[in-house]
Amino acid sequence: MGQETNMLCTDPRFAPRTYPLTGKPITLITACGGGTSPGTPQQGWDHSVPYLLHTFGTIFGGDITHIDTQLTRADHSPAMAHLRQKAVELRTQSRTLARETGTKLVSCAGPRTKSIA
C-alpha cells in the first residue's frame, strides 16, 4: 500500500497542495473479521483505513464515502457468538450505504450512451 501511494506522490499530477481529486467521488470499502471501532477490544488497531482516508481525502482532496463492515467473522467464530446480532446490524448498515452510494455514483455519471459493437 505505501509503495503505490509513494508512486502517486511523485507523479506531477499529484504534487503537494494540488488536490487533484477535489470534487471526485471516491468509495473506500473495507471489511474486518473482528472489530476495531470504539468499544471493541481492538479499538484503534486499524492503521490502514485512517491512512487511506487521509491520503485520498485530505492530501488529494477526494470526496470520500467509507463503507466499513466489521465483525464479519462473528457468524463463524464461537468466541464471537455474543457479537452476532451486532454483526447483522453492521452488515445491514453497510449494504444500505453501498446501495445509496451506488445510486449516487450512477446519477453523477449522467445518461448512458450506446456502445458501438
C-alpha positions in Angstrom: 0.0 0.0 0.0 2.7 2.5 0.9 4.7 2.0 -2.3 1.7 2.8 -4.5 1.0 5.9 -2.6 4.6 7.0 -2.9 4.4 6.5 -6.6 1.3 8.7 -6.7 3.2 11.4 -4.8 6.0 11.5 -7.3 3.6 11.9 -10.2 3.4 15.7 -11.1 -0.4 15.5 -11.3 -0.4 14.7 -7.6 2.1 17.3 -6.5 1.8 18.7 -3.0 -1.2 21.1 -2.5 -2.6 20.4 -6.0 -5.6 18.4 -4.6 -6.1 16.5 -7.9 -9.2 14.6 -6.7 -11.2 17.6 -5.5 -14.8 17.0 -6.2 -14.2 13.5 -7.3 -16.3 10.8 -5.5 -14.2 8.0 -4.0 -15.7 5.0 -2.3 -13.5 3.1 0.1 -14.9 -0.3 1.0 -13.4 -2.2 3.9 -14.2 -5.2 5.9 -12.7 -6.6 9.2 -13.2 -10.0 10.7 -13.1 -8.6 14.2 -13.8 -5.1 15.3 -11.6 -2.0 15.6 -14.3 0.5 16.3 -14.8 2.3 19.6 -15.8 -0.1 22.4 -14.1 -3.2 21.0 -11.0 -4.8 22.5 -9.0 -3.9 19.3 -10.1 -0.3 19.3 -7.6 1.8 17.5 -5.7 -1.1 16.0 -6.7 -0.2 12.4 -3.9 1.8 10.9 -4.6 1.3 7.2 -8.1 2.9 6.9 -7.1 6.2 8.6 -4.1 6.4 6.3 -6.2 5.8 3.2 -8.8 8.3 4.3 -6.1 10.9 5.0 -4.3 10.3 1.7 -7.2 10.3 -0.7 -9.3 12.8 1.3 -7.1 15.3 3.0 -4.0 15.2 0.8 -5.6 14.6 -2.6 -8.9 16.3 -1.9 -11.3 13.5 -2.8 -14.9 13.3 -1.6 -14.7 10.0 0.3 -17.6 7.7 1.3 -16.3 5.0 3.6 -18.3 1.8 3.7 -16.9 -0.3 6.6 -18.2 -3.7 7.7 -16.7 -5.1 10.9 -17.3 -8.3 12.8 -17.5 -10.4 9.6 -16.2 -13.5 11.4 -18.8 -13.3 14.1 -21.1 -15.9 12.4 -18.2 -18.4 12.2 -16.4 -17.9 15.5 -17.8 -19.4 18.7 -15.8 -16.8 20.7 -17.7 -14.0 18.9 -21.2 -15.5 19.3 -22.2 -12.6 21.6 -21.5 -10.2 18.7 -23.6 -11.9 16.0 -26.6 -9.5 16.3 -24.3 -6.5 16.1 -22.6 -8.1 13.0 -26.0 -8.3 11.3 -26.7 -4.7 12.1 -23.4 -3.6 10.7 -23.9 -5.6 7.5 -27.3 -4.1 7.1 -25.9 -0.6 7.5 -23.1 -1.3 5.1 -25.5 -2.7 2.4 -27.7 0.3 2.8 -24.8 2.8 2.4 -23.5 0.8 -0.5 -26.8 0.9 -2.3 -27.2 4.7 -1.6 -23.6 5.3 -2.8 -24.0 3.3 -5.9 -27.2 5.1 -6.8 -25.5 8.5 -6.2 -22.5 7.5 -8.4 -24.7 6.3 -11.2 -26.6 9.6 -11.2 -23.3 11.5 -11.3 -22.2 9.6 -14.4 -25.1 11.0 -16.4 -27.1 9.2 -19.1 -25.7 6.1 -20.7 -24.6 6.2 -24.2 -25.0 3.3 -26.6 -21.9 1.3 -27.1 -20.6 0.6 -30.5 -20.4 -3.1 -31.0 
